[in-house]
Amino acid sequence: MKKSAALYLSAREASAELAISPATLYAYVSRGLIRSEPSLDSRSHRYRAEDVRLLKQRRTPSPEPRGLRSFDADLPVMDSAIATITEDGPIYRGVNCIELAEKDTLEHAATLLWDVAGVDPFSRDNCPLVSGEMRAVVRLVIATMLNGTSSGEPLHLQIAKAWAPDNKHAADLIRRALVLLADHELNASTFTVRCAASTGLNLYDAIIAGLVALKGPKHGGAGVLAAQLVKTLVDGDVAPVIRERVALGERFAGFGHGVYKHGDPRAHALLQVLSRAGAAQKLTTEIPERIAEATGEFVNIDYALAVLVHTLGLPAGNELVLFAMARTVGWIAHACEQLQHGRLIRPRARYIGPATGRSPAVSRP
């Protein structure tokens, strides 16, 4: 099956998903509820899978309040042309990032995410095409995190020289990780960036908002917790440790994901490369397999980053730093798109408190 297949359904598949006739499907398309486009062979049409499933969700009564469902990972809450998520990995403006990471750089990922394909967004000569502020933010963030000065050298080489100058695989491993992490659609930090940008803030302030949100242990900060797991399991027999933690009801940082139901393809891609670069098979294969078998939860990018940091001999905590360096590119793309929309993001809450008309509580002496 082609990797684009996960994004689309055939007419038969879409009709079956919604339990409707083809005629009704075409009516939904004509009303703009489902996007349709010619198939690659041009002999038929294909239909956006996310539109079909969103429509199915809307047609199915739910016991959950609508307001709570509005931030469900399976239900889009806004339109964006930047990226989407499939079981084959994130898609950057139509390009699968797993494939992009094979040979390309974070700078090239920026050309896609910032929609400036055909020019180098980090070139000194591109000011009419790309905001100098966009370029400066990325270089400034990375230079600051490396405790150095801004440089025109490829970003992954700057990081490799600062962190692991003696490791011949470091530059390539870091390059791949940066591309894989550049964007991930509307996660918590990116949504925070868009909310901040929607108030009219500049890019610098919007990125600061993203950095704050990224630190949380349920987001980018999970990499630090995954590093602790790696440290615990790297020596000795992993089986009894896993059994004990499962028996205690403890979760494993770096495993499970709210969007990927069958494993994070970014993690698989990075772990495979780490294995070829000499990382311990125990870390790249045995531990992920044993935890998946014991819990039903598959490895995600946080664990893969922890293995990368461990393999390069870096201190725990660099997982979050690398994550932030890469994701800055995606944040800039989303902030710019939000600024172009020109609208303030102002969601509403569903009130579930006491009924109106209550008398205020009277304090007693």
MIPADREN-710694 format. One record per residue (C-alpha): x, y, z; residue in one letter. Coordinates in Angstrom, 2 decimals. Layout:
N
{{X, Y, Z}, 'a'}
...
This chain:
365
{{0.00, 0.00, 0.00}, 'm'}
{{1.29, 3.45, -0.87}, 'k'}
{{2.04, 5.75, 2.03}, 'k'}
{{-0.50, 8.31, 0.79}, 's'}
{{-3.25, 5.70, 1.11}, 'a'}
{{-3.72, 6.36, 4.83}, 'a'}
{{-4.80, 9.91, 4.01}, 'l'}
{{-7.50, 8.85, 1.56}, 'y'}
{{-10.39, 6.44, 1.11}, 'l'}
{{-11.95, 5.13, -2.06}, 's'}
{{-15.62, 5.84, -2.76}, 'a'}
{{-16.50, 2.34, -1.62}, 'r'}
{{-14.46, 2.67, 1.60}, 'e'}
{{-15.87, 6.11, 2.40}, 'a'}
{{-19.45, 4.97, 1.79}, 's'}
{{-18.92, 1.90, 3.98}, 'a'}
{{-17.35, 3.99, 6.77}, 'e'}
{{-20.40, 6.25, 6.87}, 'l'}
{{-22.93, 3.50, 6.03}, 'a'}
{{-24.33, 5.59, 3.18}, 'i'}
{{-24.92, 5.21, -0.54}, 's'}
{{-22.48, 6.59, -3.14}, 'p'}
{{-25.11, 9.18, -4.07}, 'a'}
{{-25.15, 10.49, -0.49}, 't'}
{{-21.35, 10.54, -0.46}, 'l'}
{{-21.32, 12.72, -3.57}, 'y'}
{{-23.87, 15.02, -1.92}, 'a'}
{{-21.56, 15.45, 1.07}, 'y'}
{{-18.73, 16.32, -1.32}, 'v'}
{{-20.86, 18.90, -3.14}, 's'}
{{-21.73, 20.52, 0.21}, 'r'}
{{-18.04, 20.79, 1.12}, 'g'}
{{-18.24, 18.35, 4.02}, 'l'}
{{-15.76, 15.89, 2.47}, 'i'}
{{-12.79, 16.86, 0.31}, 'r'}
{{-12.34, 14.90, -2.90}, 's'}
{{-9.68, 14.84, -5.60}, 'e'}
{{-8.74, 12.68, -8.58}, 'p'}
{{-6.85, 9.48, -7.76}, 's'}
{{-3.31, 9.06, -8.99}, 'l'}
{{-4.57, 7.06, -11.97}, 'd'}
{{-7.11, 9.85, -12.75}, 's'}
{{-9.81, 7.25, -13.41}, 'r'}
{{-11.59, 7.69, -10.10}, 's'}
{{-11.75, 10.00, -7.09}, 'h'}
{{-10.41, 9.58, -3.60}, 'r'}
{{-11.75, 11.12, -0.40}, 'y'}
{{-9.96, 12.59, 2.61}, 'r'}
{{-10.12, 10.01, 5.40}, 'a'}
{{-10.07, 12.58, 8.20}, 'e'}
{{-13.11, 14.36, 6.70}, 'd'}
{{-15.02, 11.09, 6.48}, 'v'}
{{-14.23, 10.16, 10.09}, 'r'}
{{-14.95, 13.64, 11.41}, 'l'}
{{-18.34, 13.54, 9.71}, 'l'}
{{-18.95, 10.10, 11.21}, 'k'}
{{-18.13, 11.45, 14.67}, 'q'}
{{-20.56, 14.34, 14.20}, 'r'}
{{-23.33, 11.96, 13.15}, 'r'}
{{-22.78, 9.63, 16.12}, 't'}
{{-24.26, 10.75, 19.46}, 'p'}
{{-21.63, 10.83, 22.18}, 's'}
{{-22.00, 10.60, 25.95}, 'p'}
{{-19.24, 13.20, 26.31}, 'e'}
{{-20.07, 16.91, 26.31}, 'p'}
{{-19.22, 18.56, 23.01}, 'r'}
{{-16.87, 21.03, 24.69}, 'g'}
{{-14.75, 18.22, 26.08}, 'l'}
{{-14.59, 16.48, 22.72}, 'r'}
{{-13.36, 19.62, 20.97}, 's'}
{{-9.80, 18.83, 22.02}, 'f'}
{{-9.96, 15.10, 21.27}, 'd'}
{{-6.81, 13.96, 19.44}, 'a'}
{{-8.96, 12.38, 16.72}, 'd'}
{{-11.03, 15.49, 15.99}, 'l'}
{{-9.42, 18.45, 14.14}, 'p'}
{{-10.32, 21.85, 15.62}, 'v'}
{{-8.86, 24.14, 12.94}, 'm'}
{{-7.64, 24.14, 9.34}, 'd'}
{{-3.92, 24.21, 8.55}, 's'}
{{-1.90, 23.70, 5.38}, 'a'}
{{1.32, 22.99, 7.27}, 'i'}
{{1.27, 19.37, 8.41}, 'a'}
{{-0.89, 16.39, 9.27}, 't'}
{{-0.36, 13.04, 11.00}, 'i'}
{{-0.78, 9.60, 9.46}, 't'}
{{0.08, 6.10, 10.64}, 'e'}
{{3.02, 6.33, 8.22}, 'd'}
{{4.34, 9.42, 9.96}, 'g'}
{{3.86, 13.19, 9.91}, 'p'}
{{3.35, 14.84, 6.53}, 'i'}
{{5.02, 18.21, 5.93}, 'y'}
{{3.01, 19.98, 3.21}, 'r'}
{{2.55, 16.70, 1.35}, 'g'}
{{5.99, 15.21, 2.09}, 'v'}
{{6.40, 12.30, 4.51}, 'n'}
{{8.93, 13.36, 7.14}, 'c'}
{{10.22, 9.80, 7.59}, 'i'}
{{11.37, 9.84, 3.97}, 'e'}
{{12.59, 13.43, 4.29}, 'l'}
{{14.81, 12.50, 7.24}, 'a'}
{{16.73, 9.94, 5.16}, 'e'}
{{18.82, 12.60, 3.45}, 'k'}
{{17.59, 16.11, 4.17}, 'd'}
{{18.28, 18.69, 6.85}, 't'}
{{16.28, 20.81, 9.26}, 'l'}
{{16.92, 23.75, 6.94}, 'e'}
{{15.22, 21.88, 4.09}, 'h'}
{{12.33, 20.92, 6.36}, 'a'}
{{11.97, 24.64, 7.06}, 'a'}
{{11.59, 25.35, 3.33}, 't'}
{{8.60, 23.00, 3.32}, 'l'}
{{6.99, 24.06, 6.58}, 'l'}
{{7.49, 27.77, 5.88}, 'w'}
{{6.22, 27.22, 2.31}, 'd'}
{{9.31, 28.66, 0.64}, 'v'}
{{10.33, 25.65, -1.45}, 'a'}
{{12.95, 26.53, -4.03}, 'g'}
{{14.89, 28.95, -1.83}, 'v'}
{{17.21, 28.54, 1.13}, 'd'}
{{15.49, 30.18, 4.10}, 'p'}
{{18.86, 30.51, 5.82}, 'f'}
{{20.64, 32.22, 2.93}, 's'}
{{21.71, 35.85, 3.33}, 'r'}
{{20.16, 36.66, -0.05}, 'd'}
{{16.58, 35.60, 0.62}, 'n'}
{{15.28, 38.50, 2.68}, 'c'}
{{12.56, 39.47, 0.16}, 'p'}
{{11.22, 35.90, 0.29}, 'l'}
{{11.61, 34.90, 3.93}, 'v'}
{{11.41, 37.12, 6.96}, 's'}
{{14.84, 37.69, 8.45}, 'g'}
{{13.12, 37.30, 11.81}, 'e'}
{{12.07, 33.73, 10.97}, 'm'}
{{15.62, 32.74, 10.15}, 'r'}
{{17.08, 34.61, 13.11}, 'a'}
{{14.77, 32.96, 15.64}, 'v'}
{{15.96, 29.45, 14.76}, 'v'}
{{19.64, 30.33, 14.75}, 'r'}
{{19.29, 32.30, 17.99}, 'l'}
{{17.45, 29.48, 19.79}, 'v'}
{{20.03, 26.89, 18.79}, 'i'}
{{23.04, 29.13, 19.52}, 'a'}
{{21.62, 29.96, 22.94}, 't'}
{{21.01, 26.31, 23.79}, 'm'}
{{24.55, 25.45, 22.70}, 'l'}
{{25.92, 28.38, 24.70}, 'n'}
{{27.57, 29.66, 21.53}, 'g'}
{{27.21, 32.30, 18.85}, 't'}
{{24.93, 32.26, 15.84}, 's'}
{{26.57, 30.57, 12.84}, 's'}
{{25.80, 29.95, 9.18}, 'g'}
{{26.98, 26.33, 9.44}, 'e'}
{{24.34, 23.59, 8.99}, 'p'}
{{22.47, 23.27, 12.25}, 'l'}
{{23.04, 19.56, 12.78}, 'h'}
{{26.79, 20.04, 12.34}, 'l'}
{{26.81, 22.85, 14.91}, 'q'}
{{25.06, 20.63, 17.42}, 'i'}
{{27.23, 17.57, 16.70}, 'a'}
{{30.45, 19.57, 17.11}, 'k'}
{{29.26, 21.02, 20.40}, 'a'}
{{27.86, 17.80, 21.85}, 'w'}
{{29.72, 14.82, 20.41}, 'a'}
{{32.70, 15.92, 18.31}, 'p'}
{{34.37, 12.52, 18.50}, 'd'}
{{31.37, 10.41, 17.47}, 'n'}
{{31.40, 9.76, 13.72}, 'k'}
{{27.66, 9.01, 13.67}, 'h'}
{{26.55, 12.03, 15.72}, 'a'}
{{25.96, 14.49, 12.88}, 'a'}
{{23.80, 12.10, 10.86}, 'd'}
{{21.81, 10.92, 13.88}, 'l'}
{{21.15, 14.48, 15.02}, 'i'}
{{20.23, 15.55, 11.48}, 'r'}
{{17.62, 12.81, 11.25}, 'r'}
{{16.19, 13.57, 14.68}, 'a'}
{{15.85, 17.27, 13.88}, 'l'}
{{13.87, 16.57, 10.71}, 'v'}
{{11.62, 14.04, 12.45}, 'l'}
{{10.86, 16.53, 15.22}, 'l'}
{{10.40, 19.68, 13.13}, 'a'}
{{6.61, 19.61, 13.34}, 'd'}
{{3.80, 17.42, 14.61}, 'h'}
{{0.64, 19.27, 13.69}, 'e'}
{{-1.43, 20.74, 16.54}, 'l'}
{{0.17, 19.41, 19.72}, 'n'}
{{0.06, 21.26, 23.04}, 'a'}
{{3.06, 23.52, 22.48}, 's'}
{{2.09, 24.35, 18.89}, 't'}
{{-1.44, 25.20, 19.93}, 'f'}
{{0.05, 27.42, 22.63}, 't'}
{{2.19, 29.17, 20.00}, 'v'}
{{-0.84, 29.74, 17.78}, 'r'}
{{-2.87, 31.12, 20.68}, 'c'}
{{-0.02, 33.48, 21.58}, 'a'}
{{0.48, 34.57, 17.96}, 'a'}
{{-3.26, 35.16, 17.56}, 's'}
{{-3.04, 37.92, 20.19}, 't'}
{{-0.64, 39.82, 17.94}, 'g'}
{{2.65, 38.85, 19.61}, 'l'}
{{5.85, 38.77, 17.57}, 'n'}
{{7.61, 35.53, 16.66}, 'l'}
{{10.09, 35.75, 19.53}, 'y'}
{{7.37, 35.94, 22.17}, 'd'}
{{5.28, 33.25, 20.48}, 'a'}
{{8.27, 30.87, 20.49}, 'i'}
{{8.87, 31.57, 24.19}, 'i'}
{{5.27, 30.50, 24.83}, 'a'}
{{5.94, 27.26, 22.94}, 'g'}
{{9.11, 26.58, 24.92}, 'l'}
{{7.24, 26.92, 28.20}, 'v'}
{{4.53, 24.48, 27.10}, 'a'}
{{7.08, 22.02, 25.72}, 'l'}
{{8.73, 21.56, 29.13}, 'k'}
{{5.75, 19.73, 30.59}, 'g'}
{{6.28, 16.06, 31.50}, 'p'}
{{3.33, 15.05, 29.31}, 'k'}
{{4.93, 16.70, 26.28}, 'h'}
{{8.61, 17.36, 25.48}, 'g'}
{{9.58, 16.82, 29.11}, 'g'}
{{8.65, 13.15, 28.70}, 'a'}
{{12.04, 12.64, 27.07}, 'g'}
{{13.76, 13.36, 30.39}, 'v'}
{{11.57, 10.75, 32.08}, 'l'}
{{12.33, 8.29, 29.29}, 'a'}
{{16.03, 8.89, 29.93}, 'a'}
{{15.50, 7.77, 33.52}, 'q'}
{{13.84, 4.61, 32.21}, 'l'}
{{16.80, 3.94, 29.91}, 'v'}
{{19.19, 4.39, 32.83}, 'k'}
{{17.16, 1.94, 34.91}, 't'}
{{16.95, -0.76, 32.25}, 'l'}
{{20.27, -0.48, 30.43}, 'v'}
{{22.07, -2.79, 32.86}, 'd'}
{{20.76, -6.14, 34.06}, 'g'}
{{17.71, -8.20, 33.19}, 'd'}
{{14.82, -6.02, 32.03}, 'v'}
{{12.06, -8.63, 32.41}, 'a'}
{{11.67, -8.54, 36.22}, 'p'}
{{11.82, -4.73, 36.28}, 'v'}
{{9.07, -4.51, 33.67}, 'i'}
{{6.94, -7.09, 35.49}, 'r'}
{{7.28, -5.22, 38.77}, 'e'}
{{6.34, -1.87, 37.27}, 'r'}
{{3.37, -3.36, 35.46}, 'v'}
{{2.20, -5.02, 38.69}, 'a'}
{{2.43, -1.65, 40.47}, 'l'}
{{0.43, 0.02, 37.72}, 'g'}
{{3.30, 2.30, 36.73}, 'e'}
{{3.48, 3.64, 33.19}, 'r'}
{{6.60, 3.66, 31.05}, 'f'}
{{7.76, 7.07, 29.87}, 'a'}
{{8.38, 7.01, 26.13}, 'g'}
{{5.63, 4.48, 25.40}, 'f'}
{{2.08, 5.04, 24.21}, 'g'}
{{0.78, 7.95, 22.16}, 'h'}
{{-2.50, 9.82, 21.92}, 'g'}
{{-2.50, 9.82, 18.11}, 'v'}
{{-0.50, 6.79, 16.97}, 'y'}
{{-2.35, 3.62, 17.86}, 'k'}
{{0.22, 1.18, 16.48}, 'h'}
{{3.48, 2.87, 17.35}, 'g'}
{{5.21, 6.12, 16.51}, 'd'}
{{6.85, 5.78, 13.05}, 'p'}
{{9.35, 8.52, 13.95}, 'r'}
{{10.57, 6.40, 16.84}, 'a'}
{{10.88, 3.28, 14.70}, 'h'}
{{12.85, 5.18, 12.06}, 'a'}
{{15.26, 6.68, 14.58}, 'l'}
{{15.76, 3.44, 16.52}, 'l'}
{{16.57, 1.56, 13.31}, 'q'}
{{19.27, 4.07, 12.42}, 'v'}
{{20.61, 4.01, 15.97}, 'l'}
{{20.86, 0.24, 15.77}, 's'}
{{22.86, 0.46, 12.54}, 'r'}
{{25.10, 3.07, 14.17}, 'a'}
{{26.02, 0.68, 16.96}, 'g'}
{{23.52, 1.45, 19.70}, 'a'}
{{22.81, -1.44, 22.04}, 'a'}
{{20.21, -3.84, 20.64}, 'q'}
{{18.84, -4.09, 24.14}, 'k'}
{{17.80, -0.44, 23.92}, 'l'}
{{16.70, -0.32, 20.29}, 't'}
{{14.86, -3.64, 20.10}, 't'}
{{14.54, -5.73, 23.27}, 'e'}
{{13.14, -3.12, 25.65}, 'i'}
{{10.56, -1.72, 23.18}, 'p'}
{{9.37, -5.24, 22.34}, 'e'}
{{9.12, -6.38, 25.96}, 'r'}
{{7.26, -3.26, 27.12}, 'i'}
{{4.85, -3.47, 24.18}, 'a'}
{{4.20, -7.12, 25.00}, 'e'}
{{3.62, -6.38, 28.69}, 'a'}
{{1.52, -3.22, 28.33}, 't'}
{{0.17, -3.02, 24.78}, 'g'}
{{1.79, 0.40, 24.47}, 'e'}
{{4.27, 1.02, 21.67}, 'f'}
{{7.45, 3.07, 21.65}, 'v'}
{{7.26, 6.77, 20.86}, 'n'}
{{9.74, 9.47, 19.88}, 'i'}
{{10.53, 10.40, 23.52}, 'd'}
{{12.08, 6.99, 24.15}, 'y'}
{{13.97, 7.10, 20.86}, 'a'}
{{15.42, 10.49, 21.82}, 'l'}
{{16.46, 9.10, 25.19}, 'a'}
{{18.31, 6.25, 23.44}, 'v'}
{{19.97, 8.76, 21.10}, 'l'}
{{21.17, 10.91, 23.98}, 'v'}
{{22.41, 7.84, 25.86}, 'h'}
{{24.22, 6.48, 22.80}, 't'}
{{26.02, 9.78, 22.24}, 'l'}
{{27.06, 9.87, 25.90}, 'g'}
{{25.19, 13.10, 26.61}, 'l'}
{{23.64, 14.17, 29.92}, 'p'}
{{19.96, 13.46, 30.49}, 'a'}
{{17.93, 16.52, 29.63}, 'g'}
{{19.41, 16.98, 26.17}, 'n'}
{{16.36, 15.15, 24.82}, 'e'}
{{14.25, 18.19, 25.60}, 'l'}
{{16.88, 20.58, 24.23}, 'v'}
{{17.07, 18.76, 20.88}, 'l'}
{{13.29, 18.61, 20.73}, 'f'}
{{13.03, 22.38, 21.27}, 'a'}
{{15.68, 23.15, 18.66}, 'm'}
{{13.83, 21.21, 15.99}, 'a'}
{{10.28, 22.18, 16.91}, 'r'}
{{11.13, 25.88, 16.70}, 't'}
{{10.91, 25.51, 12.92}, 'v'}
{{7.37, 24.15, 13.13}, 'g'}
{{6.32, 26.77, 15.68}, 'w'}
{{7.41, 29.54, 13.32}, 'i'}
{{5.35, 28.00, 10.52}, 'a'}
{{2.24, 27.83, 12.70}, 'h'}
{{2.73, 31.30, 14.17}, 'a'}
{{3.02, 32.78, 10.69}, 'c'}
{{-0.06, 30.92, 9.46}, 'e'}
{{-1.99, 32.14, 12.48}, 'q'}
{{-0.86, 35.73, 11.94}, 'l'}
{{-2.03, 35.46, 8.33}, 'q'}
{{-5.47, 34.37, 9.55}, 'h'}
{{-5.58, 37.51, 11.66}, 'g'}
{{-8.11, 36.11, 14.14}, 'r'}
{{-7.87, 35.77, 17.89}, 'l'}
{{-8.21, 32.19, 19.10}, 'i'}
{{-10.97, 32.41, 21.69}, 'r'}
{{-12.58, 29.02, 22.47}, 'p'}
{{-15.50, 28.73, 24.86}, 'r'}
{{-15.94, 26.47, 27.87}, 'a'}
{{-19.04, 24.42, 28.64}, 'r'}
{{-20.20, 25.54, 32.06}, 'y'}
{{-20.90, 22.62, 34.41}, 'i'}
{{-21.01, 24.52, 37.70}, 'g'}
{{-24.00, 25.29, 39.95}, 'p'}
{{-27.14, 26.68, 38.37}, 'a'}
{{-27.46, 30.44, 38.16}, 't'}
{{-29.53, 32.30, 40.74}, 'g'}
{{-27.84, 30.93, 43.86}, 'r'}
{{-27.43, 33.22, 46.78}, 's'}
{{-23.85, 34.02, 47.74}, 'p'}
{{-22.57, 32.07, 50.71}, 'a'}
{{-22.94, 34.03, 53.95}, 'v'}
{{-19.91, 33.91, 56.16}, 's'}
{{-20.65, 33.34, 59.81}, 'r'}
{{-18.68, 34.90, 62.65}, 'p'}
